[in-house]
């Protein structure tokens, strides 16, 4: 499936480029490959970040090819929607920093893919929507779960229940994306951001991401204990020692990712 999802390594960043023209739709096979790639990156001590993008200025991804749901086979429908959930859950659980560089239309499962990333930037021509209810379906790639946490229940309901499409400027205003960039520059901007990741301790980033994501599932008071415990788990690690020593010695740290 490498022809549908191209993987390139640039230093400590992996660039995952969707390549299923014309609309970069996902297939069960490409979703399984995404899950596989995430697993491989998590096992790679030299990988700190990933960028998910498209070479098309018109389409980031239109999500699922609806012809794959134009049948009465319940088993096939379940397998396909499960593939979306499993792949995007793997993406959300990626141990480094993930950035969606949105280049055009991000619709349905295409937007859900971006929602599973840590940071989203979009080119000025981009538009985003979860239009599944207009065809008698619902967002099955964790869209109903991720979107309210990111932008609040009100706007999530407008996008899901009313099928509202938002342009890049509005998406930034409501917190769906973090920055709007000129057409043709999303990958460049994403690489600027991943360059910042390389200055961070990967072990610290991994634990901070776990803590941030887990705050969705537990109360603030219990979160305090988990935060303190994670701090002590980090204490004495190679990167903790190296980071403090580098600061004291006024030099750049050399992370070991351990």
N, C-alpha and C positions, 0 to 999 in steps of 0.2 A: 504493500500500500504506500510505499515511499513516493510513488508518482502523484498520489493525491494529497500527501502531506510531506512536503520537503523539509528536511532537517539539515541545518547548517550550524557549525560551531564557529563562533568568533571569540576567541579567548575563553572567558568563563561564562559566556552567554550562548545559549542555544536559540536559534531563530527557526520557528516552525511556521512554514508558509503554506497556507491552504491553496490547493492547485487542482480544483475540479470545475473548470469553466463550463458554462459562462457565469454561474452564480455561486460557485464554491459550496455546493450543497454537501452535507455530510451523508455518509453511507454507514451501515453497520460495520463494514470492514475498516473504513478510515477511522471510525470512532474507536474500534478495538486497537488500531495502530497507535492512536493518540494515547490511550491508556498504557500501552507497551512502552512508548517513548518516555512518558512521565516516570514510569518505574525505572527505566534505564538512567534517566537524569538524576533521580533520587539516589541511585547507587554510585554516581560519579562524583568523587570528591573534588574534582576540578570544576564542576558546574555550580554556579551561584544564581543564575537567573535564566529566564526564558522569555522570548517575545513571540506572541502569536499574531500573525499578520497575513496579508494577501497582496499579491502583485497587481490586483485590479483596483483602479480608482473608483469603479462603479459598485463593486460588490466586495465587502468583507466576507460575508457569508449569508445566504438566504435560508440557512438551517436545513431542514429535511426536504427532500424531493417528495412533494405530495403525491406523486404517482405511486410511491412506495406504500401509501396508505389507502389507495383506491382499490380495495378488495375486501373480502369477507373472512380472511384467514386470521383468526384471533391470535393464534400462536405466533405468526410472523409479526403482527402488530406489537405484541408484548415484547418479543425479542428486540425489535428495533428501538422501542422507547426505553427499554432497559439499557440498551447500549448507550443511549444518550446519557442517562443518569449515571451509569458506572464511569463513563469516560470523563464527564464533567466533575464528578465527585473526586476522581483521581487528580484532575487539574486543580481543583480547589485545595486539595491536600498536598500539592507539590511543595517540597521542603524549601525551595528557594523563593525568589521574588518573580512573580509572573506579571507580564504587562501585555495587554491587548492593544495593538496599534490598529485602530479601526479606520479603514480606508474608504468605505462607502456604505452601502446598505448593510445593516446588521439586523436581520429579521429572524424572529422565532428562535430556532436552535442556534443561529449565528450570534444573536445577542446573548443567549444563555451561555454560550461558550465564553464570551467576553465577561459576563457576570461572574464566572468562576475564577477569573483572574484577580490578582490583588489590585492592580491599577489599570485604568482605562484612559487612553487618549484617543482623540478622533480628529480626522481631517475635516476641514470646514464644510465639505460637501456631504458628509456622512449623515445618515438618518437611521433611527433605531426604533424597533417596535416588537411587540409580542402579539401577533395577530391571529393566534390559533383559534380563538373563539369565533372568528368570522367564518371558519370552515368547519365548525362543529367539533373542534378538538380543544386541547388545553396545553399550556406549556409543560412539557414532560421532561425537560432537561434541567430541572431544579429552578426554573424561572420563577415559579410562585413562591419559592423559599428564599432565594437570594435577593430578588428585587425589593421586597418590602424592607429588608434590613439595610439596604444600600440607600434607598431614596424615600423611605417612609411609606406608610400604608396608603395614604391618599393618592400620591402620584402612581404608585404601583397599581392601584385599582383603576386609575384612569387609563393606564397603558394596557392592562390585561382585560379588564371588564368592558371598556369602551373601545379598545383597539386603537388608541391614539398613537400616532407616530410622532416622534420628537426629532427635531433637527439638532445638529451638534451644539449650537449656542444654547438652546433650551436644556439639552442634556447636561451641559456644564452647570447651568443655573440650579438644577434640581439635584446635583450631586451624582448623576449617573456616570459621568466621566469627570476626569480631573483637569483636563486641558484640551483646548481646541488648537489645532496647528494647521498651517497652510497645506493645500493639496500637494501631495507628493513628498511630504516631509515626516510622515508618521513614524516610519522605521528609523529615520535619523534621530528623531526626538526620543524614541524608545531606547535607542542605543546610548544616548546621553544619560538617560535615567539608569540603565543597567551599569554604566560606568561608575555611578554613585554607589551602587550595590557592592561593587568590588572593594570599596573602602570600608565596608561594614564587616564585622565578624560573621561568617556564615552560621556559626553555631548560635550566636546571639540572635541573628535574624530568624533562624528556625524556631527557637523557643518563643521569641516575641510574636511570631506569626501564630503559633499554636495558642498562645494566651489570648491574642486578639480574637481569633476565630471562636475560641471556647467561651468567650464572654457572651455569645449569643445564647448559650445553653444553661448558664447558671447565674445566680444572683451576684451582686457586687460584693457582698460581705464574704461569700465563699471564694470569690475570685482573688481576694487579698491573700488568702492562704496559698492558693495555687501559684500566685506570682512570687511569693517569698520562697516557696519550695523550688520553683524553677530557677530562681536566682542562686540558690545553694547548689542546685544541680550543675549550674554553669560554673560555679566557683571551683577553681583548681583545674579547669580544662586547659588544654594547650593554648587555645585562642584567648582565653581570659588572661593567662599569664603573659602571652605575647602582646596583647593589646595594651595592658597597663605598662609593661616594660617599654614598649615603643613610645608611649606617651611621655614617660619619665625621661627617656633617652632622646627625645625630640627627633624621632625618625618614623618612617612609614612602617606599619606592621606587616609581617609576612604570615598570612593566615595559613593554618594547617587544616582547617575544617574539621576540628576535633577537640 
